[in-house]
């Protein structure tokens, strides 16, 4: 088993107000992901409220197309996959994860590149040009992670259409 360490000087406690949901009373929320334009647009009650560049799945690991919903969320996740031959990835601390597919496809922050606007991932949708964009999506989408919790699961989350 591997253990990861980080110096305390690089950490900070995240206050509750920084995790507070955005527009929690708005139930009519929708995200559209345009894979051809590598663009994400969020809507409240039919009006655009947010847009971001993204990196979707690259050839061989394409992001699935269809109608989904945010079904699980967590503020951080260790994401890894590999075959032992150097073709995998091992990314501790992937931030602001909002899953839209049972296979692990998610909106999440990306700290290992800033090359948004073209496919790069192994199937996930990397939302935004910054970690701040992924955090916005995490806070804005339903379901809401209850205060003091680090995980929520609800199949009635924000609609996400990928085309």
Phi and psi restraints in degrees (value plus and minus 20) as a CYANA .aco file:
   2 UNK   PHI    -115.8   -75.8
   2 UNK   PSI     124.2   164.2
   3 UNK   PHI    -140.7  -100.7
   3 UNK   PSI     116.8   156.8
   4 UNK   PHI    -129.7   -89.7
   4 UNK   PSI     119.5   159.5
   5 UNK   PHI    -147.8  -107.8
   5 UNK   PSI     132.3   172.3
   6 UNK   PHI    -162.8  -122.8
   6 UNK   PSI     124.5   164.5
   7 UNK   PHI     -86.8   -46.8
   7 UNK   PSI     118.6   158.6
   8 UNK   PHI     -78.9   -38.9
   8 UNK   PSI     -49.0    -9.0
   9 UNK   PHI     -84.7   -44.7
   9 UNK   PSI     -35.0     5.0
  10 UNK   PHI    -117.5   -77.5
  10 UNK   PSI     -13.9    26.1
  11 UNK   PHI    -135.5   -95.5
  11 UNK   PSI     138.3   178.3
  12 UNK   PHI    -171.3  -131.3
  12 UNK   PSI     131.1   171.1
  13 UNK   PHI     -95.5   -55.5
  13 UNK   PSI     113.6   153.6
  14 UNK   PHI    -110.9   -70.9
  14 UNK   PSI      96.8   136.8
  15 UNK   PHI     -90.9   -50.9
  15 UNK   PSI     132.1   172.1
  16 UNK   PHI     -74.1   -34.1
  16 UNK   PSI     -60.4   -20.4
  17 UNK   PHI     -84.4   -44.4
  17 UNK   PSI     -44.4    -4.4
  18 UNK   PHI     -96.4   -56.4
  18 UNK   PSI     -35.4     4.6
  19 UNK   PHI    -124.4   -84.4
  19 UNK   PSI     -21.1    18.9
  20 UNK   PHI     -79.2   -39.2
  20 UNK   PSI     118.7   158.7
  21 UNK   PHI     -81.7   -41.7
  21 UNK   PSI     128.2   168.2
  22 UNK   PHI    -119.1   -79.1
  22 UNK   PSI     111.2   151.2
  23 UNK   PHI      31.2    71.2
  23 UNK   PSI      31.8    71.8
  24 UNK   PHI     -85.8   -45.8
  24 UNK   PSI     -43.2    -3.2
  25 UNK   PHI    -106.3   -66.3
  25 UNK   PSI     -29.3    10.7
  26 UNK   PHI    -105.9   -65.9
  26 UNK   PSI      98.8   138.8
  27 UNK   PHI    -116.3   -76.3
  27 UNK   PSI     -42.8    -2.8
  28 UNK   PHI    -107.8   -67.8
  28 UNK   PSI      62.1   102.1
  29 UNK   PHI    -141.0  -101.0
  29 UNK   PSI     124.2   164.2
  30 UNK   PHI    -171.4  -131.4
  30 UNK   PSI     120.5   160.5
  31 UNK   PHI    -136.7   -96.7
  31 UNK   PSI     113.4   153.4
  32 UNK   PHI    -135.6   -95.6
  32 UNK   PSI     111.6   151.6
  33 UNK   PHI    -136.2   -96.2
  33 UNK   PSI      95.2   135.2
  34 UNK   PHI    -118.5   -78.5
  34 UNK   PSI      83.2   123.2
  35 UNK   PHI     -87.6   -47.6
  35 UNK   PSI     -53.5   -13.5
  36 UNK   PHI     -84.7   -44.7
  36 UNK   PSI     -58.4   -18.4
  37 UNK   PHI    -114.1   -74.1
  37 UNK   PSI     -26.4    13.6
  38 UNK   PHI      33.1    73.1
  38 UNK   PSI      32.3    72.3
  39 UNK   PHI    -156.3  -116.3
  39 UNK   PSI     122.2   162.2
  40 UNK   PHI    -137.9   -97.9
  40 UNK   PSI     115.9   155.9
  41 UNK   PHI    -150.8  -110.8
  41 UNK   PSI     111.9   151.9
  42 UNK   PHI    -127.6   -87.6
  42 UNK   PSI     120.0   160.0
  43 UNK   PHI    -146.2  -106.2
  43 UNK   PSI     121.1   161.1
  44 UNK   PHI    -139.5   -99.5
  44 UNK   PSI     105.0   145.0
  45 UNK   PHI      29.0    69.0
  45 UNK   PSI      18.2    58.2
  46 UNK   PHI      63.6   103.6
  46 UNK   PSI     -24.6    15.4
  47 UNK   PHI    -124.7   -84.7
  47 UNK   PSI     116.6   156.6
  48 UNK   PHI     -86.2   -46.2
  48 UNK   PSI     110.0   150.0
  49 UNK   PHI    -142.7  -102.7
  49 UNK   PSI     -31.5     8.5
  50 UNK   PHI    -183.0  -143.0
  50 UNK   PSI     124.0   164.0
  51 UNK   PHI    -163.0  -123.0
  51 UNK   PSI     129.0   169.0
  52 UNK   PHI    -174.6  -134.6
  52 UNK   PSI     131.3   171.3
  53 UNK   PHI     -99.0   -59.0
  53 UNK   PSI     135.0   175.0
  54 UNK   PHI    -165.7  -125.7
  54 UNK   PSI     151.6   191.6
  55 UNK   PHI    -143.4  -103.4
  55 UNK   PSI      94.8   134.8
  56 UNK   PHI    -114.0   -74.0
  56 UNK   PSI    -191.6  -151.6
  57 UNK   PHI     -87.2   -47.2
  57 UNK   PSI     122.4   162.4
  58 UNK   PHI    -110.0   -70.0
  58 UNK   PSI     156.7   196.7
  59 UNK   PHI     -74.2   -34.2
  59 UNK   PSI     114.4   154.4
  60 UNK   PHI      72.4   112.4
  60 UNK   PSI     -42.9    -2.9
  61 UNK   PHI    -158.1  -118.1
  61 UNK   PSI      28.0    68.0
  62 UNK   PHI     -82.4   -42.4
  62 UNK   PSI     124.8   164.8
  63 UNK   PHI     -86.3   -46.3
  63 UNK   PSI     110.8   150.8
  64 UNK   PHI     -86.0   -46.0
  64 UNK   PSI     125.1   165.1
  65 UNK   PHI    -119.4   -79.4
  65 UNK   PSI     122.3   162.3
  66 UNK   PHI     128.0   168.0
  66 UNK   PSI    -189.7  -149.7
  67 UNK   PHI    -119.2   -79.2
  67 UNK   PSI     103.6   143.6
  68 UNK   PHI    -151.8  -111.8
  68 UNK   PSI    -198.9  -158.9
  69 UNK   PHI    -167.4  -127.4
  69 UNK   PSI     132.9   172.9
  70 UNK   PHI     -86.4   -46.4
  70 UNK   PSI      99.8   139.8
  71 UNK   PHI    -135.5   -95.5
  71 UNK   PSI     -40.7    -0.7
  72 UNK   PHI    -166.1  -126.1
  72 UNK   PSI     127.3   167.3
  73 UNK   PHI    -163.3  -123.3
  73 UNK   PSI     127.0   167.0
  74 UNK   PHI    -174.1  -134.1
  74 UNK   PSI     126.4   166.4
  75 UNK   PHI     -90.6   -50.6
  75 UNK   PSI     -41.5    -1.5
  76 UNK   PHI    -177.1  -137.1
  76 UNK   PSI     128.5   168.5
  77 UNK   PHI    -170.8  -130.8
  77 UNK   PSI     118.1   158.1
  78 UNK   PHI    -104.4   -64.4
  78 UNK   PSI      95.6   135.6
  79 UNK   PHI    -129.6   -89.6
  79 UNK   PSI     108.9   148.9
  80 UNK   PHI    -171.2  -131.2
  80 UNK   PSI     128.4   168.4
  81 UNK   PHI    -181.8  -141.8
  81 UNK   PSI     129.9   169.9
  82 UNK   PHI     156.0   196.0
  82 UNK   PSI     146.6   186.6
  83 UNK   PHI    -137.3   -97.3
  83 UNK   PSI     -10.2    29.8
  84 UNK   PHI      60.0   100.0
  84 UNK   PSI     -26.7    13.3
  85 UNK   PHI    -123.3   -83.3
  85 UNK   PSI      -4.4    35.6
  86 UNK   PHI      67.2   107.2
  86 UNK   PSI     -14.0    26.0
  87 UNK   PHI    -118.6   -78.6
  87 UNK   PSI     -10.8    29.2
  88 UNK   PHI    -122.6   -82.6
  88 UNK   PSI    -185.0  -145.0
  89 UNK   PHI    -167.0  -127.0
  89 UNK   PSI     135.1   175.1
  90 UNK   PHI    -166.4  -126.4
  90 UNK   PSI      81.2   121.2
  91 UNK   PHI    -144.2  -104.2
  91 UNK   PSI      75.2   115.2
  92 UNK   PHI     -93.4   -53.4
  92 UNK   PSI     128.2   168.2
  93 UNK   PHI      48.8    88.8
  93 UNK   PSI      13.9    53.9
  94 UNK   PHI     -86.8   -46.8
  94 UNK   PSI     101.6   141.6
  95 UNK   PHI    -111.9   -71.9
  95 UNK   PSI     135.1   175.1
  96 UNK   PHI      35.7    75.7
  96 UNK   PSI      43.2    83.2
  97 UNK   PHI    -114.3   -74.3
  97 UNK   PSI     104.9   144.9
  98 UNK   PHI    -147.0  -107.0
  98 UNK   PSI      83.2   123.2
  99 UNK   PHI     -98.0   -58.0
  99 UNK   PSI     118.3   158.3
 100 UNK   PHI    -138.5   -98.5
 100 UNK   PSI     -22.3    17.7
 101 UNK   PHI    -166.5  -126.5
 101 UNK   PSI     121.9   161.9
 102 UNK   PHI     -78.1   -38.1
 102 UNK   PSI     -44.3    -4.3
 103 UNK   PHI     -97.5   -57.5
 103 UNK   PSI     -26.2    13.8
 104 UNK   PHI      90.4   130.4
 104 UNK   PSI     -20.1    19.9
 105 UNK   PHI     -83.9   -43.9
 105 UNK   PSI     111.9   151.9
 106 UNK   PHI    -172.6  -132.6
 106 UNK   PSI     139.1   179.1
 107 UNK   PHI    -104.4   -64.4
 107 UNK   PSI     112.7   152.7
 108 UNK   PHI    -180.3  -140.3
 108 UNK   PSI     139.7   179.7
 109 UNK   PHI     -91.9   -51.9
 109 UNK   PSI     135.4   175.4
 110 UNK   PHI    -152.5  -112.5
 110 UNK   PSI      96.9   136.9
 111 UNK   PHI    -123.6   -83.6
 111 UNK   PSI     -26.5    13.5
 112 UNK   PHI    -116.9   -76.9
 112 UNK   PSI     -23.5    16.5
 113 UNK   PHI    -180.0  -140.0
 113 UNK   PSI     146.1   186.1
 114 UNK   PHI    -153.5  -113.5
 114 UNK   PSI      11.5    51.5
 115 UNK   PHI    -113.5   -73.5
 115 UNK   PSI      38.8    78.8
 116 UNK   PHI     -99.6   -59.6
 116 UNK   PSI     129.5   169.5
 117 UNK   PHI      90.5   130.5
 117 UNK   PSI     -19.6    20.4
 118 UNK   PHI    -169.3  -129.3
 118 UNK   PSI     131.6   171.6
 119 UNK   PHI     -81.5   -41.5
 119 UNK   PSI     113.0   153.0
 120 UNK   PHI    -163.4  -123.4
 120 UNK   PSI     -40.4    -0.4
 121 UNK   PHI    -109.2   -69.2
 121 UNK   PSI     158.5   198.5
 122 UNK   PHI    -112.3   -72.3
 122 UNK   PSI       6.1    46.1
 123 UNK   PHI     104.2   144.2
 123 UNK   PSI     -43.1    -3.1
 124 UNK   PHI     -93.6   -53.6
 124 UNK   PSI     143.0   183.0
 125 UNK   PHI    -123.6   -83.6
 125 UNK   PSI      94.6   134.6
 126 UNK   PHI    -112.4   -72.4
 126 UNK   PSI      88.4   128.4
 127 UNK   PHI    -104.1   -64.1
 127 UNK   PSI     108.2   148.2
 128 UNK   PHI      71.4   111.4
 128 UNK   PSI     150.2   190.2
 129 UNK   PHI    -115.4   -75.4
 129 UNK   PSI     -23.9    16.1
 130 UNK   PHI    -167.9  -127.9
 130 UNK   PSI     146.2   186.2
 131 UNK   PHI     -83.6   -43.6
 131 UNK   PSI     -47.8    -7.8
 132 UNK   PHI     -82.9   -42.9
 132 UNK   PSI     -55.7   -15.7
 133 UNK   PHI     -86.1   -46.1
 133 UNK   PSI     -62.1   -22.1
 134 UNK   PHI     -84.0   -44.0
 134 UNK   PSI     -58.4   -18.4
 135 UNK   PHI     -84.7   -44.7
 135 UNK   PSI     -59.9   -19.9
 136 UNK   PHI     -79.8   -39.8
 136 UNK   PSI     -67.1   -27.1
 137 UNK   PHI     -81.7   -41.7
 137 UNK   PSI     -63.4   -23.4
 138 UNK   PHI     -78.3   -38.3
 138 UNK   PSI     -66.7   -26.7
 139 UNK   PHI     -92.6   -52.6
 139 UNK   PSI     -50.9   -10.9
 140 UNK   PHI    -103.1   -63.1
 140 UNK   PSI     -56.7   -16.7
 141 UNK   PHI     -93.5   -53.5
 141 UNK   PSI     134.7   174.7
 142 UNK   PHI    -117.9   -77.9
 142 UNK   PSI     127.4   167.4
 143 UNK   PHI     -97.5   -57.5
 143 UNK   PSI     141.4   181.4
 144 UNK   PHI    -108.0   -68.0
 144 UNK   PSI     111.7   151.7
 145 UNK   PHI     -96.8   -56.8
 145 UNK   PSI     101.1   141.1
 146 UNK   PHI     -81.6   -41.6
 146 UNK   PSI     126.8   166.8
 147 UNK   PHI     -73.5   -33.5
 147 UNK   PSI     116.0   156.0
 148 UNK   PHI      64.5   104.5
 148 UNK   PSI     -28.0    12.0
 149 UNK   PHI    -120.7   -80.7
 149 UNK   PSI     139.5   179.5
 150 UNK   PHI    -139.5   -99.5
 150 UNK   PSI     -14.2    25.8
 151 UNK   PHI    -175.0  -135.0
 151 UNK   PSI     123.4   163.4
 152 UNK   PHI    -163.3  -123.3
 152 UNK   PSI     126.7   166.7
 153 UNK   PHI    -156.5  -116.5
 153 UNK   PSI     106.7   146.7
 154 UNK   PHI    -183.8  -143.8
 154 UNK   PSI      98.4   138.4
 155 UNK   PHI     -93.6   -53.6
 155 UNK   PSI     -20.1    19.9
 156 UNK   PHI    -123.1   -83.1
 156 UNK   PSI      14.4    54.4
 157 UNK   PHI     -99.5   -59.5
 157 UNK   PSI    -193.0  -153.0
 158 UNK   PHI     -78.3   -38.3
 158 UNK   PSI     114.7   154.7
 159 UNK   PHI     -87.4   -47.4
 159 UNK   PSI     118.7   158.7
 160 UNK   PHI    -153.2  -113.2
 160 UNK   PSI      97.2   137.2
 161 UNK   PHI    -128.1   -88.1
 161 UNK   PSI     103.6   143.6
 162 UNK   PHI    -133.5   -93.5
 162 UNK   PSI     103.2   143.2
